[in-house]
Amino acid sequence: MRYFPRFAVLVAVVAGLLWWAPWRDRIDALMTADDLRLHRVDGYRLAYPESWQVRSGTNQDGLGYVEFNGPATSDGAHSGQVRVVRQDAWGHRLQDKLAQFRVAASATGRDVTRDEPVSVQGAQAAHRFDMVTRETTPKGVSVRLHETEMFVLSDEAMLLDITARAPLEGTEPDWLPRVLESLRVDRQGWFLLR
């Protein structure tokens, strides 16, 4: 019985070291390829191509987003773009959001080529849509885009809407699977050291 307090302290120290920020940074670095940079905030982390520009803002619904933009192509489109919109305290099921998206995609003429649940580490549920869309660039050129939209719901009712787009050149861009596979949902809270 007298060894129990020592054992409890040892367990607490080991648990603390596992969550200590420098160790987590080293683990994150091992999980991120050399040409990717890690974006980590309270609630999720995502890798993106190192040469891309990062900007953040608020969308028309008042929700915060972060956007990762690749270099512009000759016609003015981004060579790639990833946008993460975060909504805390989502009060519905993920299925409700998916139904909304399917209706909107159909109404706007998007050609959905993939519609399936996916696994995201740390998420309660996640779903992916792939489609072909069309956009007019700032230079006035109409460009066909490969677009992937993922909806991810955390245990804390945080809803992430991740949109990844690139000009359509017959196949999905090589960075897309690496970026989407890097997504991790983390527990939120002040008690987690960074």
N, CA, C and O of each residue as an XYZ file, in Angstrom:
776
protein
N       0.817     -1.198      0.000
C       0.000      0.000      0.000
C       0.857      1.257      0.000
O       0.442      2.288     -0.531
N       2.038      1.187      0.583
C       2.871      2.383      0.659
C       3.491      2.733     -0.695
O       3.989      3.847     -0.860
N       3.476      1.813     -1.676
C       4.010      2.103     -3.001
C       3.003      2.813     -3.899
O       3.378      3.381     -4.925
N       1.753      2.785     -3.526
C       0.715      3.410     -4.349
C       0.946      4.907     -4.586
O       0.835      5.349     -5.730
N       1.262      5.708     -3.561
C       1.504      7.141     -3.831
C       2.672      7.370     -4.791
O       2.613      8.259     -5.640
N       3.716      6.583     -4.660
C       4.856      6.726     -5.570
C       4.456      6.366     -7.003
O       4.833      7.044     -7.959
N       3.696      5.302     -7.124
C       3.230      4.869     -8.446
C       2.322      5.937     -9.068
O       2.430      6.220    -10.261
N       1.437      6.524     -8.273
C       0.522      7.560     -8.767
C       1.309      8.782     -9.249
O       0.966      9.369    -10.275
N       2.352      9.167     -8.523
C       3.180     10.305     -8.936
C       3.899      9.973    -10.244
O       3.967     10.809    -11.145
N       4.427      8.771    -10.347
C       5.117      8.351    -11.564
C       4.169      8.399    -12.770
O       4.547      8.898    -13.830
N       2.972      7.897    -12.619
C       1.981      7.926    -13.692
C       1.650      9.369    -14.077
O       1.534      9.682    -15.262
N       1.498     10.238    -13.097
C       1.184     11.644    -13.367
C       2.324     12.320    -14.121
O       2.079     13.102    -15.040
N       3.562     12.028    -13.744
C       4.716     12.629    -14.422
C       4.792     12.149    -15.874
O       5.010     12.954    -16.779
N       4.616     10.867    -16.101
C       4.664     10.329    -17.465
C       3.542     10.932    -18.307
O       3.781     11.320    -19.451
N       2.342     11.018    -17.777
C       1.214     11.618    -18.501
C       1.492     13.081    -18.819
O       1.184     13.551    -19.914
N       2.064     13.790    -17.880
C       2.405     15.198    -18.117
C       3.431     15.368    -19.222
O       3.317     16.273    -20.048
N       4.433     14.499    -19.236
C       5.446     14.572    -20.287
C       4.863     14.275    -21.661
O       5.268     14.882    -22.653
N       3.919     13.351    -21.726
C       3.306     13.024    -23.008
C       2.535     14.204    -23.594
O       2.453     14.338    -24.815
N       1.975     15.050    -22.755
C       1.201     16.194    -23.236
C       2.011     17.489    -23.246
O       1.482     18.535    -23.619
N       3.250     17.443    -22.853
C       4.084     18.633    -22.803
C       4.366     19.125    -24.221
O       4.680     18.327    -25.104
N       4.259     20.411    -24.439
C       4.318     21.018    -25.772
C       5.552     20.630    -26.591
O       5.390     20.273    -27.758
N       6.771     20.679    -26.054
C       7.916     20.314    -26.905
C       7.831     18.898    -27.460
O       8.225     18.654    -28.600
N       7.328     17.979    -26.676
C       7.174     16.612    -27.176
C       6.133     16.558    -28.271
O       6.326     15.882    -29.282
N       5.017     17.271    -28.079
C       3.962     17.289    -29.098
C       4.478     17.929    -30.376
O       4.122     17.482    -31.467
N       5.303     18.958    -30.272
C       5.860     19.593    -31.462
C       6.760     18.624    -32.230
O       6.731     18.591    -33.461
N       7.549     17.847    -31.514
C       8.427     16.874    -32.177
C       7.599     15.794    -32.878
O       7.918     15.400    -33.999
N       6.557     15.324    -32.234
C       5.682     14.315    -32.838
C       5.011     14.897    -34.075
O       4.936     14.230    -35.107
N       4.521     16.134    -33.987
C       3.900     16.789    -35.139
C       4.899     16.895    -36.292
O       4.537     16.660    -37.445
N       6.140     17.241    -35.995
C       7.159     17.376    -37.032
C       7.428     16.043    -37.723
O       7.645     16.008    -38.935
N       7.415     14.959    -36.974
C       7.610     13.639    -37.562
C       6.456     13.262    -38.479
O       6.650     12.565    -39.475
N       5.241     13.728    -38.139
C       4.058     13.401    -38.931
C       3.918     14.288    -40.163
O       3.109     13.978    -41.038
N       4.670     15.374    -40.264
C       4.536     16.331    -41.358
C       5.703     16.177    -42.314
O       6.862     16.190    -41.900
N       5.392     16.030    -43.602
C       6.430     15.885    -44.624
C       7.271     17.160    -44.697
O       6.855     18.221    -44.231
N       8.467     17.036    -45.294
C       9.395     18.166    -45.376
C       8.821     19.373    -46.095
O       9.130     20.508    -45.729
N       7.991     19.156    -47.113
C       7.480     20.275    -47.901
C       6.129     20.792    -47.391
O       5.478     21.591    -48.064
N       5.716     20.347    -46.224
C       4.464     20.799    -45.621
C       4.749     21.537    -44.318
O       5.731     21.252    -43.633
N       3.899     22.468    -43.993
C       3.985     23.211    -42.732
C       2.716     22.900    -41.944
O       1.648     22.720    -42.529
N       2.828     22.838    -40.634
C       1.692     22.495    -39.788
C       1.004     23.751    -39.262
O       1.649     24.646    -38.716
N      -0.306     23.802    -39.435
C      -1.142     24.866    -38.863
C      -1.904     24.216    -37.709
O      -2.684     23.287    -37.918
N      -1.672     24.710    -36.488
C      -2.325     24.115    -35.320
C      -2.996     25.216    -34.513
O      -2.380     26.224    -34.166
N      -4.278     24.996    -34.223
C      -5.055     25.902    -33.373
C      -5.813     25.049    -32.368
O      -5.807     23.822    -32.458
N      -6.456     25.694    -31.423
C      -7.239     24.970    -30.428
C      -8.385     24.255    -31.140
O      -9.310     24.902    -31.629
N      -8.330     22.948    -31.198
C      -9.409     22.168    -31.794
C      -9.013     21.328    -32.990
O      -9.605     20.272    -33.213
N      -8.021     21.763    -33.774
C      -7.612     20.964    -34.925
C      -6.209     21.365    -35.388
O      -5.665     22.388    -34.974
N      -5.652     20.536    -36.247
C      -4.374     20.821    -36.897
C      -4.428     20.280    -38.326
O      -5.089     19.281    -38.610
N      -3.713     20.968    -39.213
C      -3.757     20.631    -40.623
C      -2.443     21.067    -41.262
O      -1.943     22.156    -40.979
N      -1.886     20.222    -42.121
C      -0.656     20.571    -42.830
C      -1.022     21.155    -44.193
O      -2.047     20.804    -44.777
N      -0.165     22.052    -44.692
C      -0.394     22.671    -45.997
C       0.968     22.888    -46.656
O       1.984     22.931    -45.961
N       1.006     23.027    -47.988
C       2.287     23.228    -48.671
C       3.019     24.461    -48.142
O       2.433     25.531    -47.980
N       4.283     24.288    -47.885
C       5.098     25.297    -47.215
C       5.150     26.637    -47.953
O       5.255     27.685    -47.315
N       5.081     26.618    -49.266
C       5.209     27.850    -50.042
C       3.910     28.655    -50.128
O       3.901     29.750    -50.691
N       2.830     28.133    -49.586
C       1.540     28.808    -49.706
C       1.400     29.949    -48.705
O       2.022     29.943    -47.643
N       0.576     30.921    -49.063
C       0.280     32.064    -48.196
C      -0.918     31.728    -47.312
O      -1.837     31.032    -47.743
N      -0.904     32.221    -46.081
C      -1.984     31.965    -45.126
C      -2.679     33.286    -44.813
O      -2.024     34.299    -44.567
N      -3.993     33.267    -44.824
C      -4.750     34.442    -44.409
C      -5.988     33.966    -43.658
O      -6.440     32.835    -43.835
N      -6.520     34.833    -42.831
C      -7.721     34.476    -42.080
C      -8.702     35.630    -42.133
O      -8.345     36.757    -42.475
N      -9.940     35.329    -41.788
C     -10.977     36.352    -41.827
C     -12.282     35.800    -41.300
O     -12.315     34.799    -40.583
N     -13.352     36.471    -41.669
C     -14.700     36.082    -41.268
C     -15.545     35.987    -42.528
O     -15.493     36.879    -43.375
N     -16.327     34.912    -42.666
C     -17.150     34.766    -43.863
C     -18.477     35.510    -43.723
O     -18.718     36.182    -42.720
N     -19.331     35.385    -44.732
C     -20.601     36.118    -44.747
C     -21.545     35.697    -43.618
O     -22.473     36.437    -43.293
N     -21.332     34.546    -43.023
C     -22.159     34.086    -41.899
C     -21.573     34.479    -40.550
O     -22.128     34.128    -39.509
N     -20.468     35.198    -40.558
C     -19.828     35.622    -39.315
C     -18.938     34.566    -38.694
O     -18.538     34.701    -37.538
N     -18.617     33.513    -39.439
C     -17.767     32.438    -38.928
C     -16.321     32.687    -39.337
O     -16.041     33.131    -40.451
N     -15.419     32.396    -38.424
C     -14.001     32.573    -38.711
C     -13.487     31.492    -39.647
O     -13.939     30.348    -39.608
N     -12.537     31.874    -40.487
C     -11.912     30.903    -41.376
C     -10.421     31.187    -41.473
O      -9.954     32.283    -41.166
N      -9.692     30.174    -41.904
C      -8.288     30.338    -42.278
C      -8.172     29.744    -43.675
O      -8.762     28.707    -43.977
N      -7.396     30.428    -44.526
C      -7.289     30.032    -45.924
C      -5.819     29.910    -46.288
O      -5.002     30.747    -45.904
N      -5.491     28.870    -47.026
C      -4.130     28.602    -47.486
C      -4.155     28.683    -49.008
O      -4.849     27.896    -49.652
N      -3.409     29.621    -49.595
C      -3.461     29.862    -51.035
C      -2.134     29.574    -51.706
O      -1.089     30.085    -51.305
N      -2.197     28.733    -52.752
C      -1.029     28.459    -53.564
C      -0.784     29.595    -54.535
O      -1.622     30.487    -54.667
N       0.349     29.577    -55.216
C       0.663     30.632    -56.183
C      -0.388     30.682    -57.296
O      -1.027     29.677    -57.606
N      -0.554     31.853    -57.884
C      -1.519     32.025    -58.971
C      -0.999     31.398    -60.258
O       0.203     31.393    -60.524
N      -1.930     30.869    -61.052
C      -1.587     30.348    -62.377
C      -1.669     31.490    -63.389
O      -2.043     32.607    -63.029
N      -1.329     31.226    -64.632
C      -1.329     32.274    -65.661
C      -2.718     32.855    -65.907
O      -2.834     34.006    -66.326
N      -3.778     32.077    -65.654
C      -5.134     32.591    -65.869
C      -5.716     33.273    -64.627
O      -6.854     33.741    -64.654
N      -4.938     33.331    -63.537
C      -5.383     34.049    -62.342
C      -5.964     33.185    -61.249
O      -6.238     33.683    -60.158
N      -6.160     31.904    -61.507
C      -6.670     30.996    -60.463
C      -5.518     30.618    -59.536
O      -4.356     30.640    -59.942
N      -5.839     30.271    -58.293
C      -4.813     29.737    -57.398
C      -4.448     28.338    -57.879
O      -5.315     27.589    -58.328
N      -3.176     27.985    -57.787
C      -2.753     26.634    -58.159
C      -3.326     25.618    -57.178
O      -3.407     24.429    -57.485
N      -3.717     26.080    -56.019
C      -4.388     25.274    -55.007
C      -4.871     26.181    -53.904
O      -4.310     27.253    -53.675
N      -5.910     25.751    -53.222
C      -6.470     26.559    -52.137
C      -7.180     25.630    -51.158
O      -7.922     24.731    -51.554
N      -6.937     25.869    -49.882
C      -7.633     25.132    -48.826
C      -8.215     26.173    -47.872
O      -7.515     27.090    -47.443
N      -9.494     26.027    -47.545
C     -10.147     26.945    -46.606
C     -10.805     26.100    -45.518
O     -11.506     25.131    -45.808
N     -10.569     26.483    -44.260
C     -11.185     25.813    -43.117
C     -12.076     26.825    -42.416
O     -11.605     27.845    -41.913
N     -13.378     26.529    -42.390
C     -14.349     27.350    -41.675
C     -14.731     26.578    -40.421
O     -15.068     25.396    -40.479
N     -14.673     27.256    -39.305
C     -14.926     26.602    -38.009
C     -16.179     27.178    -37.373
O     -16.352     28.393    -37.276
N     -17.053     26.265    -36.940
C     -18.249     26.686    -36.217
C     -18.285     25.940    -34.892
O     -18.456     24.722    -34.852
N     -18.123     26.693    -33.807
C     -18.192     26.090    -32.482
C     -19.650     25.924    -32.082
O     -20.516     26.653    -32.565
N     -19.919     24.978    -31.213
C     -21.263     24.735    -30.667
C     -22.287     24.445    -31.762
O     -23.392     24.986    -31.735
N     -21.927     23.594    -32.724
C     -22.870     23.138    -33.749
C     -23.945     22.335    -33.037
O     -23.647     21.326    -32.398
N     -25.172     22.767    -33.141
C     -26.258     22.157    -32.369
C     -27.048     21.092    -33.089
O     -28.164     20.771    -32.682
N     -26.486     20.528    -34.167
C     -27.214     19.545    -34.965
C     -26.337     18.330    -35.214
O     -25.178     18.282    -34.802
N     -26.909     17.361    -35.889
C     -26.129     16.191    -36.295
C     -25.345     16.516    -37.565
O     -25.696     17.444    -38.294
N     -24.312     15.772    -37.821
C     -23.552     15.958    -39.057
C     -24.449     15.663    -40.263
O     -24.313     16.301    -41.307
N     -25.357     14.708    -40.123
C     -26.254     14.353    -41.232
C     -27.075     15.546    -41.693
O     -27.389     15.661    -42.877
N     -27.428     16.441    -40.765
C     -28.193     17.639    -41.138
C     -27.372     18.535    -42.064
O     -27.901     19.057    -43.045
N     -26.102     18.717    -41.766
C     -25.223     19.529    -42.600
C     -25.027     18.881    -43.965
O     -24.995     19.571    -44.984
N     -24.895     17.562    -43.986
C     -24.706     16.849    -45.248
C     -25.933     16.993    -46.139
O     -25.805     17.163    -47.352
N     -27.122     16.926    -45.544
C     -28.358     17.098    -46.318
C     -28.420     18.505    -46.908
O     -28.789     18.672    -48.070
N     -28.060     19.520    -46.114
C     -28.024     20.896    -46.618
C     -27.064     21.015    -47.799
O     -27.381     21.643    -48.809
N     -25.899     20.412    -47.661
C     -24.892     20.512    -48.711
C     -25.371     19.829    -49.995
O     -25.198     20.376    -51.084
N     -25.970     18.644    -49.879
C     -26.438     17.929    -51.071
C     -27.485     18.741    -51.830
O     -27.462     18.794    -53.060
N     -28.400     19.370    -51.101
C     -29.419     20.202    -51.737
C     -28.773     21.391    -52.443
O     -29.110     21.695    -53.588
N     -27.845     22.065    -51.761
C     -27.170     23.228    -52.353
C     -26.344     22.824    -53.571
O     -26.342     23.540    -54.572
N     -25.643     21.692    -53.506
C     -24.826     21.233    -54.632
C     -25.698     20.940    -55.839
O     -25.340     21.284    -56.965
N     -26.822     20.315    -55.615
C     -27.739     20.008    -56.706
C     -28.316     21.283    -57.316
O     -28.416     21.399    -58.538
N     -28.691     22.232    -56.473
C     -29.304     23.478    -56.946
C     -28.316     24.343    -57.743
O     -28.729     25.097    -58.625
N     -27.025     24.237    -57.440
C     -26.021     25.060    -58.128
C     -25.335     24.323    -59.270
O     -24.408     24.855    -59.881
N     -25.781     23.107    -59.564
C     -25.254     22.366    -60.700
C     -23.881     21.762    -60.511
O     -23.185     21.497    -61.492
N     -23.479     21.541    -59.292
C     -22.171     20.912    -59.057
C     -22.249     19.429    -59.413
O     -23.223     18.751    -59.086
N     -21.237     18.949    -60.072
C     -21.154     17.548    -60.476
C     -20.425     16.773    -59.383
O     -19.197     16.682    -59.405
N     -21.171     16.209    -58.419
C     -20.569     15.473    -57.297
C     -20.147     14.094    -57.785
O     -20.970     13.320    -58.274
N     -18.844     13.789    -57.647
C     -18.301     12.516    -58.112
C     -17.982     11.555    -56.966
O     -17.738     10.370    -57.190
N     -17.985     12.072    -55.748
C     -17.692     11.234    -54.575
C     -18.487     11.774    -53.404
O     -18.519     12.983    -53.174
N     -19.128     10.886    -52.665
C     -19.976     11.256    -51.523
C     -19.869     10.102    -50.538
O     -20.581      9.105    -50.663
N     -18.966     10.237    -49.544
C     -18.743      9.089    -48.659
C     -18.228      9.525    -47.291
O     -17.567     10.556    -47.170
N     -18.537      8.730    -46.255
C     -17.961      9.003    -44.933
C     -16.468      8.693    -44.964
O     -16.021      7.794    -45.676
N     -15.711      9.449    -44.183
C     -14.269      9.237    -44.076
C     -13.891      9.231    -42.601
O     -14.672      9.632    -41.739
N     -12.690      8.772    -42.336
C     -12.194      8.728    -40.970
C     -11.183      9.856    -40.768
O     -10.238     10.004    -41.543
N     -11.393     10.643    -39.723
C     -10.459     11.697    -39.347
C     -10.100     11.463    -37.887
O     -10.980     11.358    -37.033
N      -8.798     11.381    -37.602
C      -8.349     11.106    -36.246
C      -8.904     12.145    -35.273
O      -8.760     13.348    -35.491
N      -9.540     11.672    -34.197
C     -10.072     12.534    -33.155
C     -11.475     13.045    -33.405
O     -12.068     13.657    -32.516
N     -12.031     12.810    -34.598
C     -13.366     13.321    -34.923
C     -14.439     12.311    -34.545
O     -14.216     11.101    -34.556
N     -15.602     12.842    -34.214
C     -16.767     11.992    -33.973
C     -17.270     11.416    -35.291
O     -17.612     10.236    -35.370
N     -17.316     12.263    -36.336
C     -17.780     11.836    -37.658
C     -17.205     12.792    -38.696
O     -16.912     13.952    -38.407
N     -17.050     12.265    -39.931
C     -16.544     13.097    -41.027
C     -17.101     12.570    -42.338
O     -17.387     11.380    -42.471
N     -17.253     13.473    -43.309
C     -17.798     13.099    -44.609
C     -17.099     13.916    -45.688
O     -16.745     15.076    -45.478
N     -16.904     13.287    -46.851
C     -16.178     13.924    -47.954
C     -17.012     13.935    -49.227
O     -17.670     12.951    -49.565
N     -16.971     15.057    -49.922
C     -17.580     15.206    -51.236
C     -16.492     15.662    -52.203
O     -15.732     16.579    -51.891
N     -16.412     15.033    -53.365
C     -15.554     15.517    -54.449
C     -16.467     15.955    -55.579
O     -17.490     15.322    -55.839
N     -16.099     17.038    -56.251
C     -16.942     17.539    -57.333
C     -16.123     18.360    -58.306
O     -14.963     18.687    -58.056
N     -16.751     18.681    -59.415
C     -16.174     19.569    -60.402
C     -17.015     20.840    -60.387
O     -18.241     20.785    -60.479
N     -16.340     21.993    -60.270
C     -17.036     23.269    -60.254
C     -16.407     24.187    -61.304
O     -15.401     23.843    -61.925
N     -16.999     25.320    -61.484
C     -16.484     26.312    -62.429
C     -16.445     27.661    -61.723
O     -17.362     28.013    -60.981
N     -15.370     28.414    -61.964
C     -15.215     29.730    -61.342
C     -14.585     30.688    -62.350
O     -13.787     30.287    -63.197
N     -14.957     31.946    -62.239
C     -14.329     32.981    -63.055
C     -13.221     33.623    -62.228
O     -13.459     34.074    -61.107
N     -12.018     33.663    -62.775
C     -10.862     34.214    -62.060
C     -10.906     35.744    -62.098
O     -11.689     36.327    -62.848
N     -10.062     36.392    -61.285
C      -9.990     37.863    -61.333
C      -9.619     38.403    -62.718
O      -9.894     39.563    -63.025
N      -8.997     37.568    -63.550
C      -8.651     37.981    -64.913
C      -9.796     37.756    -65.896
O      -9.658     38.034    -67.087
N     -10.941     37.245    -65.392
C     -12.109     37.029    -66.245
C     -12.124     35.715    -66.989
O     -12.949     35.527    -67.883
N     -11.240     34.804    -66.648
C     -11.161     33.508    -67.313
C     -12.009     32.492    -66.541
O     -11.924     32.412    -65.316
N     -12.821     31.723    -67.258
C     -13.629     30.674    -66.633
C     -12.775     29.409    -66.504
O     -12.258     28.898    -67.498
N     -12.634     28.915    -65.288
C     -11.760     27.778    -65.006
C     -12.558     26.668    -64.337
O     -13.349     26.915    -63.427
N     -12.336     25.435    -64.805
C     -12.936     24.270    -64.131
C     -12.025     23.864    -62.980
O     -10.803     23.828    -63.124
N     -12.638     23.558    -61.832
C     -11.880     23.234    -60.631
C     -12.252     21.852    -60.105
O     -13.408     21.433    -60.170
N     -11.244     21.155    -59.584
C     -11.480     19.955    -58.779
C     -11.679     20.470    -57.363
O     -10.817     21.174    -56.836
N     -12.790     20.134    -56.746
C     -13.075     20.639    -55.398
C     -13.436     19.474    -54.475
O     -14.233     18.603    -54.826
N     -12.838     19.484    -53.307
C     -13.170     18.515    -52.264
C     -13.692     19.293    -51.076
O     -13.072     20.261    -50.635
N     -14.828     18.871    -50.560
C     -15.381     19.512    -49.370
C     -15.572     18.423    -48.320
O     -16.203     17.396    -48.571
N     -15.008     18.674    -47.135
C     -15.143     17.735    -46.019
C     -15.807     18.440    -44.855
O     -15.489     19.584    -44.531
N     -16.733     17.736    -44.237
C     -17.374     18.228    -43.018
C     -16.943     17.307    -41.894
O     -17.058     16.086    -42.002
N     -16.443     17.896    -40.808
C     -15.891     17.126    -39.694
C     -16.521     17.631    -38.404
O     -16.521     18.832    -38.135
N     -17.056     16.712    -37.609
C     -17.699     17.059    -36.340
C     -16.887     16.467    -35.189
O     -16.577     15.276    -35.179
N     -16.548     17.324    -34.214
C     -15.785     16.855    -33.054
C     -16.723     16.451    -31.925
O     -17.923     16.722    -31.973
N     -16.167     15.804    -30.914
C     -16.954     15.440    -29.727
C     -17.458     16.668    -28.981
O     -18.469     16.601    -28.281
N     -16.748     17.803    -29.131
C     -17.150     19.051    -28.459
C     -18.113     19.878    -29.300
O     -18.317     21.060    -29.022
N     -18.712     19.267    -30.334
C     -19.687     19.913    -31.221
C     -19.083     21.039    -32.047
O     -19.780     21.992    -32.395
N     -17.785     20.941    -32.367
C     -17.152     21.874    -33.290
C     -17.313     21.285    -34.691
O     -16.963     20.130    -34.930
N     -17.846     22.091    -35.616
C     -18.006     21.658    -37.001
C     -16.956     22.354    -37.854
O     -16.867     23.581    -37.860
N     -16.165     21.572    -38.569
C     -15.183     22.104    -39.515
C     -15.692     21.853    -40.928
O     -16.134     20.750    -41.248
N     -15.630     22.872    -41.764
C     -15.959     22.763    -43.178
C     -14.666     23.047    -43.928
O     -14.220     24.192    -43.993
N     -14.063     22.002    -44.496
C     -12.786     22.131    -45.180
C     -13.040     22.042    -46.681
O     -13.592     21.054    -47.165
N     -12.639     23.069    -47.410
C     -12.783     23.082    -48.868
C     -11.386     23.162    -49.479
O     -10.608     24.059    -49.153
N     -11.076     22.220    -50.365
C      -9.791     22.206    -51.062
C     -10.080     22.264    -52.555
O     -10.869     21.475    -53.074
N      -9.423     23.220    -53.252
C      -9.701     23.410    -54.678
C      -8.418     23.595    -55.468
O      -7.430     24.139    -54.975
N      -8.463     23.123    -56.716
C      -7.344     23.313    -57.633
C      -7.879     23.247    -59.055
O      -8.884     22.579    -59.300
N      -7.229     23.929    -60.002
C      -7.658     23.824    -61.395
C      -7.689     22.367    -61.846
O      -6.793     21.588    -61.519
N      -8.719     22.008    -62.593
C      -8.910     20.629    -63.043
C      -7.957     20.335    -64.193
O      -8.020     20.967    -65.248
N      -7.087     19.382    -63.976
C      -6.126     18.985    -65.011
C      -6.194     17.484    -65.228
O      -5.188     16.854    -65.553
N      -7.372     16.909    -65.050
C      -7.562     15.487    -65.293
C      -7.460     14.624    -64.044
O      -8.223     13.668    -63.903
N      -6.533     14.935    -63.124
C      -6.388     14.138    -61.912
C      -6.365     15.068    -60.706
O      -6.148     16.272    -60.838
N      -6.588     14.497    -59.542
C      -6.543     15.313    -58.331
C      -5.099     15.720    -58.065
O      -4.185     14.930    -58.301
N      -4.879     16.932    -57.581
C      -3.504     17.394    -57.342
C      -2.794     16.531    -56.297
O      -3.431     16.003    -55.386
N      -1.469     16.392    -56.435
C      -0.722     15.510    -55.531
C      -0.724     15.989    -54.088
O      -0.554     15.172    -53.183
N      -0.911     17.284    -53.835
C      -0.904     17.787    -52.467
C      -2.212     17.483    -51.739
O      -2.233     17.431    -50.510
N      -3.296     17.284    -52.474
C      -4.616     17.152    -51.852
C      -4.718     15.992    -50.861
O      -5.128     16.222    -49.723
N      -4.369     14.763    -51.231
C      -4.490     13.685    -50.251
C      -3.621     13.900    -49.016
O      -4.029     13.565    -47.904
N      -2.417     14.462    -49.204
C      -1.522     14.682    -48.062
C      -2.089     15.717    -47.101
O      -1.970     15.568    -45.885
N      -2.709     16.771    -47.642
C      -3.302     17.803    -46.790
C      -4.502     17.228    -46.035
O      -4.610     17.404    -44.822
N      -5.392     16.551    -46.735
C      -6.598     16.015    -46.088
C      -6.259     14.935    -45.062
O      -6.894     14.852    -44.010
N      -5.266     14.116    -45.367
C      -4.870     13.060    -44.418
C      -4.169     13.618    -43.191
O      -4.100     12.944    -42.163
N      -3.648     14.836    -43.278
C      -2.952     15.433    -42.133
C      -3.921     15.989    -41.086
O      -3.514     16.280    -39.961
N      -5.185     16.136    -41.446
C      -6.161     16.738    -40.529
C      -6.314     15.888    -39.273
O      -6.512     14.676    -39.348
N      -6.220     16.539    -38.123
C      -6.434     15.906    -36.821
C      -7.336     16.810    -36.010
O      -7.162     18.028    -36.000
N      -8.288     16.221    -35.338
C      -9.152     16.969    -34.426
C      -8.615     16.730    -33.023
O      -8.434     15.587    -32.603
N      -8.361     17.821    -32.302
C      -7.814     17.742    -30.946
C      -8.882     18.130    -29.948
O      -9.815     18.866    -30.271
N      -8.740     17.638    -28.755
C      -9.618     18.092    -27.678
C      -9.321     19.549    -27.410
O      -8.175     19.989    -27.501
N     -10.349     20.288    -27.081
C     -10.192     21.713    -26.821
C     -10.134     21.961    -25.323
O     -10.636     21.163    -24.531
N      -9.524     23.061    -24.946
C      -9.565     23.443    -23.541
C      -8.292     24.089    -23.055
O      -7.211     23.878    -23.605
N      -8.436     24.857    -22.042
C      -7.310     25.583    -21.450
C      -6.329     24.646    -20.757
O      -5.164     24.998    -20.571
N      -6.784     23.463    -20.377
C      -5.942     22.562    -19.607
C      -4.923     21.834    -20.472
O      -4.037     21.164    -19.942
N      -5.031     21.951    -21.803
C      -4.055     21.316    -22.671
C      -2.931     22.296    -22.953
O      -3.164     23.362    -23.523
N      -1.732     21.950    -22.565
C      -0.593     22.827    -22.809
C      -0.247     22.823    -24.277
O      -0.412     21.806    -24.951
N       0.225     23.929    -24.777
C       0.610     24.033    -26.182
C       2.113     24.136    -26.310
O       2.633     24.233    -27.422
